[in-house]
Every structure is written in structure tokens, then in C-alpha cells.
Amino acid sequence: MIDELVQKISQKTGLSPDQAREVLSVVLSHLKEKLPAPLASGLDEYLSGGSTEGGSLIDRAKAMASGLGGVFEKKTEQLSHKR
């Protein structure tokens, strides 16, 4: 997967494969810093071509999104009770 991305970056930008690999490394490092830990680790597994434990990266994202929905619902309930 990484090699495919390096090739695409190189083709689309005209960068050498080494430069494209460096760009990809910077982008992936940034994503890993900003994504929640389960998604960041899933990203590594996905890009290495391995399977992700506990479901796919998309399954993990859906689970996290549904968890966030619960947080917002609770906050909304708390606010409505204060009125």
C-alpha cells in the first residue's frame, strides 16, 4: 500500500520516489498525531497490508462516531434539564 501511495504522489507531483516517500511520511505522522489512538493504529495496520484486529479501520471509525454521538446526546439532555 505504501509503495502504491509513493508511486501516485510521485506521478502526480513529479517528485522523485524518495521525495514522495518523505512527503508521505510527514502526512502519515501528522495523521497519527491527530487521529484518535484506535484509528491511528488501524491506519498503520491498513497501510502495512495487514488486517486490523477488532474489525476494519472503517468499523473502528463507526464505533468511535457512535460513541461520540452518545456523548453529545448526554450533554444535550443535561442542558435541557437545566432549563
C-alpha positions as CSV (number, residue, x, y, z in Angstrom):
1,M,0.0,0.0,0.0
2,I,2.8,2.4,0.9
3,D,4.6,1.8,-2.4
4,E,1.3,2.5,-4.3
5,L,0.9,5.8,-2.5
6,V,4.5,6.8,-3.1
7,Q,4.1,6.0,-6.8
8,K,0.9,8.0,-7.0
9,I,2.4,11.0,-5.3
10,S,5.5,10.8,-7.5
11,Q,3.4,10.6,-10.7
12,K,1.0,13.4,-9.7
13,T,3.6,15.8,-8.4
14,G,6.7,15.0,-10.4
15,L,8.7,14.4,-7.2
16,S,11.2,11.6,-7.1
17,P,10.1,8.4,-5.3
18,D,12.4,9.3,-2.4
19,Q,10.9,12.8,-2.1
20,A,7.4,11.3,-2.4
21,R,8.1,8.8,0.4
22,E,9.3,11.7,2.6
23,V,6.1,13.6,1.9
24,L,4.0,10.6,2.7
25,S,5.9,10.0,5.9
26,V,5.2,13.6,7.0
27,V,1.5,13.3,6.2
28,L,1.1,10.0,7.9
29,S,3.0,11.2,11.0
30,H,0.6,14.2,11.2
31,L,-2.5,12.0,10.8
32,K,-1.2,9.6,13.5
33,E,-0.8,12.6,15.9
34,K,-4.3,14.0,15.2
35,L,-6.4,10.8,14.9
36,P,-7.7,9.1,18.0
37,A,-5.4,6.2,19.0
38,P,-7.5,3.3,17.7
39,L,-7.8,4.9,14.3
40,A,-4.1,5.8,14.2
41,S,-3.0,2.2,15.0
42,G,-5.6,1.0,12.5
43,L,-4.0,3.2,9.9
44,D,-0.6,1.6,10.4
45,E,-2.2,-1.9,10.1
46,Y,-4.1,-0.9,7.0
47,L,-1.1,0.6,5.2
48,S,1.1,-2.3,6.0
49,G,-1.5,-4.6,4.3
50,G,-2.4,-6.4,7.4
51,S,-5.8,-7.0,8.8
52,T,-6.9,-4.9,11.7
53,E,-7.7,-6.6,15.0
54,G,-11.2,-6.0,16.2
55,G,-12.5,-5.0,12.8
56,S,-11.6,-2.9,9.9
57,L,-10.5,0.7,10.1
58,I,-14.0,1.7,8.9
59,D,-15.6,-0.4,11.6
60,R,-13.4,1.4,14.2
61,A,-14.3,4.8,12.9
62,K,-18.0,3.9,13.0
63,A,-17.7,2.7,16.6
64,M,-16.0,5.9,17.6
65,A,-18.5,8.0,15.8
66,S,-21.4,6.3,17.6
67,G,-19.6,6.8,20.9
68,L,-19.3,10.5,20.2
69,G,-23.0,10.6,19.4
70,G,-23.7,9.3,22.8
71,V,-21.6,11.9,24.4
72,F,-23.4,14.7,22.6
73,E,-26.8,13.2,23.5
74,K,-25.9,13.2,27.2
75,K,-24.8,16.8,27.0
76,T,-28.0,17.8,25.3
77,E,-30.0,16.0,27.9
78,Q,-28.1,17.8,30.7
79,L,-28.7,21.2,29.1
80,S,-32.4,20.5,28.6
81,H,-32.8,19.5,32.2
82,K,-31.2,22.8,33.4
83,R,-33.9,24.9,31.6
